Amino acid sequence: MKSFEKVLLMFAFTMIFTTISKAQDFLLDCGSGSPSWCWQQQQQINAMKMQNMMMQQQILQFYRNQAAAVQQQMMNNPFQPIQGVVTYDGNYVTPENVDNYSRCNVKCEHCDGGYNQKRVYFGNNQIRTVNQRCSYCHGKGYVSKLVRNE
């Protein structure tokens, strides 16, 4: 009878422990590396990407509206001067001061001659310096910019 009681007791404990649910079973464990945490991080990344895309679309729509307004004014009033235009560089160009601006190449302020030095760790205390092409000037070392003539 002792062995039967032991088996029955072990069976009861096994049944009790298998019915106790863990937080992970219900995805309530939000510790780093858990599935819930990974999904939460991905949702935050997706939200940031969506905000960036919305801002890019707003900027694009601003320039489209501006171009459409200029085109409409040219079609309706072909012999009158066109209203001012905000350029991509942020300069406000009007027909009166359009001759005060010119496009020229200026030194890229984000790099040193078209490339940036980047240190890469390869393991075993091996660090190499790699030249990485500048994403602003695409390796040219200069960018084309609309500047005011002095």
Helices and strands as residue ranges (DSSP letters): H 2-19, G 23-26, H 35-76, E 85-86, E 92-93, G 98-100, E 101-107, E 115-121, E 127-133, E 142-148
